[in-house]
Amino acid sequence: MLDQCKPDGVIVASPNQMHRAAAIACIERGIPCLVEKPLADTVEAAFAIVQASEQSGVPVLVGHQRRHSPDIRAAKRTIDEGALGPLVAVSGMTLFDKPDRYFVDWRKQAGGGVLLINLIHDIDVLRWLVGEIDSVQAFTSSAVRGFEVEDTASLAIRFRNGALGSFVISDAAVSPWAWEYTSGQALYHPTQPGAALFLAGRKGALSVSDLYLWRHADPDGDWQDPLVREHRPVERSLTYVNQLDHFLDVVKGAVAPLISARDGMMTLAATLAIARAGRENRAVAIAEMLADAGVPA
């Protein structure tokens, strides 16, 4: 098909274990591709895509759509402007209740749980906003449904820059606290304005998706002094349209991918590290996951 049609670009939205073959087939023909998350089913497979893309110069964009979302973009700008100062701590949650009909066979098996389907998006956002992850610890549970895969997880995160984080996720709990609700950007979910992610630094704190910045009225203030609240501006674009527009620019060679294959591999490695930490009841370093996959340090 690729040889006959000679497309300008390809969207790879096949099952995860088929991403490697499809992406490399595109790369070998010089065709840029948008690969749906996760980049692959293993770090080894992801690294094969990274090598093919970087050695050939053919770009790969990974489909972590939240980086194209107006609220996440505004949060990134606020952090980059220095409004929070050096980041110290971050806490977030993704809690929603999936119906029984959602759980077809593959979603009950390894790779089909809430970590690789949902948490991977949150991990990508945290890497983009806070910085590269050093190590993780986690508890995972399948107590609600009893499937092979987890339905709930809580985790602790150590970032390379010294910031610490916590996150809880479940697809078996009723709440309004998830990006799908608070952003108003998810196509099949109701909008519930509010926040599900909280970032705190030496100069201020920010809640996302509502984009309220908190800081002291007096820059020299401390915990006994009043705080003031400022609403950060958010543009009114659409996440999925932004992602496709960006991919078209990547195809034209006008821009580099916002989420490259290597970037997508790092998000996958961190997410799989969380799964390992839950299974083995220990802290897992991202460097360990990369080393096991043969990725050079």
C-alpha positions in Angstrom: 0.0 0.0 0.0 2.8 2.4 0.9 4.6 1.6 -2.3 1.5 2.0 -4.5 -0.1 5.0 -2.9 3.1 6.9 -1.9 1.4 8.9 0.8 2.9 12.2 2.2 2.3 11.1 5.7 0.8 8.1 7.7 -1.2 7.9 10.9 -0.3 4.6 12.7 -3.3 3.6 14.9 -2.9 -0.2 14.9 -2.7 -2.3 18.0 0.4 -1.4 20.1 2.4 -4.5 19.2 2.2 -3.6 15.5 3.5 -0.1 15.9 7.1 -1.0 15.4 6.6 -2.8 12.0 4.3 -0.1 10.7 6.5 2.8 11.7 9.6 1.3 10.4 7.9 0.5 7.1 7.1 4.2 6.8 10.5 5.3 7.8 12.2 3.0 5.3 10.2 4.7 2.6 10.9 8.2 3.8 7.3 8.8 5.0 6.8 10.8 8.2 4.3 9.1 10.5 2.1 10.0 13.5 2.2 7.0 15.8 -0.6 6.7 18.4 0.6 6.3 21.9 2.2 4.3 23.3 5.0 4.4 20.7 5.3 0.6 21.0 4.5 -2.2 23.3 8.0 -2.5 24.8 11.0 -0.2 25.3 13.0 -2.4 22.9 10.5 -2.0 20.1 10.3 1.7 20.8 14.1 2.0 20.6 14.1 0.3 17.2 11.7 3.0 15.9 14.0 5.7 17.5 17.1 4.3 15.8 15.3 4.1 12.4 14.0 7.6 12.7 17.2 9.3 13.9 19.5 7.4 11.5 17.3 8.2 8.5 16.2 11.7 9.5 12.6 10.7 8.8 10.4 12.3 11.6 8.1 10.4 13.8 5.4 12.2 15.9 4.0 10.4 18.9 0.3 10.9 19.6 0.4 12.3 23.1 -2.3 14.8 22.3 -2.3 16.6 25.6 0.8 18.5 24.7 -1.3 20.2 22.0 -4.0 21.1 24.5 -4.5 24.8 25.4 -4.5 24.2 29.1 -1.3 22.2 29.1 0.3 24.7 26.7 -0.6 27.6 29.1 0.8 25.6 32.0 4.1 25.1 30.1 4.4 28.8 29.3 3.7 29.7 32.9 6.5 27.4 34.1 8.9 28.5 31.4 8.3 32.1 32.2 9.5 31.4 35.8 6.2 32.3 37.5 6.5 29.3 39.8 10.2 29.5 40.3 12.1 26.2 40.7 9.5 23.4 40.9 9.4 21.6 44.3 6.3 19.3 44.2 3.5 18.1 41.9 0.4 16.1 42.7 -2.4 14.9 40.3 -5.2 12.5 39.8 -7.1 10.8 37.0 -10.2 9.2 38.4 -13.2 8.0 36.2 -15.6 5.1 36.0 -15.4 3.0 32.8 -18.5 0.8 32.1 -18.4 -3.0 31.9 -19.0 -2.8 28.1 -15.6 -1.1 27.7 -13.7 -4.2 28.8 -13.4 -6.3 25.7 -11.0 -9.2 26.0 -7.7 -7.4 25.2 -8.5 -4.7 27.9 -8.5 -7.4 30.5 -5.1 -8.7 29.7 -1.5 -7.4 30.1 -1.0 -4.0 28.4 -4.7 -3.3 28.6 -4.9 -1.8 32.0 -5.2 1.8 33.2 -1.4 2.3 33.2 -0.7 1.9 29.5 -4.1 3.1 28.3 -4.5 6.2 30.5 -1.7 6.9 32.9 0.9 7.1 30.1 -0.8 10.4 29.0 -0.3 11.9 32.5 3.3 10.7 32.6 4.0 12.4 29.3 2.5 15.7 30.6 4.5 15.5 33.8 7.7 14.9 31.9 7.0 17.9 29.7 6.0 20.2 32.5 8.2 19.2 35.4 11.2 17.5 33.8 12.7 14.1 33.2 11.8 11.4 35.7 14.5 9.7 37.6 12.7 6.9 39.4 9.2 5.7 40.6 7.5 3.7 43.3 4.0 2.4 42.9 1.1 0.3 44.3 -1.3 -1.2 41.8 -4.6 -3.0 42.4 -7.1 -5.0 40.5 -9.4 -5.3 43.5 -12.5 -3.8 41.9 -12.8 -6.0 38.8 -10.4 -8.8 39.5 -8.9 -8.7 36.0 -5.4 -9.6 35.1 -4.6 -5.9 34.7 -4.8 -3.1 37.2 -7.8 -0.8 37.6 -6.1 1.5 40.2 -2.6 2.7 41.0 -0.9 5.2 43.3 2.6 6.3 42.6 5.5 8.4 43.9 7.8 10.1 41.5 11.4 11.5 41.8 12.4 13.9 39.0 16.0 14.5 38.0 15.7 18.1 39.0 15.0 17.2 42.6 11.2 17.8 42.5 9.0 15.1 43.9 5.5 14.1 42.8 2.5 11.9 43.6 -0.3 10.6 41.4 -3.3 8.4 41.7 -5.3 6.9 38.9 -8.4 4.6 38.6 -10.8 3.7 36.0 -13.2 2.4 38.6 -14.0 5.6 40.7 -16.6 8.3 40.2 -15.1 11.8 40.2 -14.7 15.1 38.1 -10.9 15.0 38.5 -9.3 14.0 35.2 -7.9 15.9 32.2 -10.7 14.4 30.1 -13.2 16.4 32.2 -11.3 19.5 33.4 -9.9 20.5 30.0 -13.2 20.4 28.1 -11.1 19.0 25.2 -12.0 15.3 25.2 -14.5 14.4 22.4 -16.6 11.8 24.3 -16.7 13.1 27.9 -18.6 15.9 29.6 -16.8 19.1 30.7 -16.4 19.5 34.4 -14.4 22.8 35.0 -11.8 22.6 37.7 -8.4 21.1 38.3 -6.8 17.7 38.4 -3.1 18.6 38.5 -1.3 20.9 41.0 2.2 22.2 40.7 4.1 24.1 43.4 7.4 25.9 43.2 9.5 28.4 45.2 7.6 31.4 43.9 4.1 30.2 43.3 1.6 27.4 42.5 -0.5 26.5 39.5 -3.6 24.4 39.2 -4.5 22.7 35.8 -6.9 22.8 33.9 -8.4 25.9 35.5 -5.1 27.7 35.3 -5.1 29.6 38.6 -1.7 30.9 39.6 -1.2 31.5 43.4 1.6 33.5 44.9 2.4 35.9 47.7 1.2 39.5 47.4 4.6 40.4 48.8 7.4 38.6 46.9 9.2 38.2 50.2 6.2 36.7 51.9 6.0 33.3 53.6 3.4 30.9 54.8 2.0 33.4 57.3 1.4 36.0 54.6 -1.6 36.4 52.2 -1.7 34.8 48.8 -3.2 36.3 45.7 -4.8 34.4 42.8 -4.4 35.2 39.1 -6.1 33.5 36.2 -3.7 32.7 33.4 -4.9 33.2 29.8 -5.8 30.2 27.7 -6.3 30.2 24.0 -9.5 28.7 22.5 -8.1 26.1 20.1 -9.0 22.4 19.9 -6.4 19.8 21.0 -7.0 17.2 18.3 -7.1 19.8 15.5 -3.9 21.3 16.9 -2.2 17.8 16.8 -3.2 17.2 13.2 -2.1 20.7 12.1 1.2 20.1 13.8 1.6 16.7 12.0 0.9 18.4 8.6 3.7 20.9 9.4 6.0 17.9 10.3 5.1 16.2 7.0 6.0 19.5 5.1 9.3 19.6 7.0 8.4 23.0 8.5 8.8 21.9 12.1 10.3 19.1 14.2 7.9 16.8 16.0 6.8 18.2 19.4 6.9 14.6 20.7 9.7 12.7 18.8 10.2 9.0 18.8 12.9 9.3 21.5 10.5 11.5 23.6 7.8 8.9 23.2 10.2 6.1 24.2 11.1 7.9 27.5 7.4 8.3 28.4 6.9 4.6 27.7 9.9 3.6 29.7 8.6 5.6 32.7 5.2 4.1 32.4 6.5 0.6 32.2 8.8 1.4 35.2 5.6 2.1 37.2 4.2 -1.3 36.2 7.4 -3.0 37.3 7.5 -1.1 40.6 4.0 -2.2 41.3 4.7 -5.8 40.5 8.0 -6.0 42.4 7.2 -3.6 45.3 10.3 -1.5 44.9 11.6 1.7 43.5 12.5 1.4 39.8 14.9 3.8 38.0 14.1 4.8 34.4 17.8 4.1 33.6 17.2 0.5 34.6 14.4 0.2 32.0 16.5 1.7 29.3 19.5 -0.4 30.1 17.4 -3.6 30.0 16.3 -2.6 26.5 19.8 -2.0 25.3 19.4 1.8 25.1 22.9 3.5 25.5 23.2 5.7 28.6 
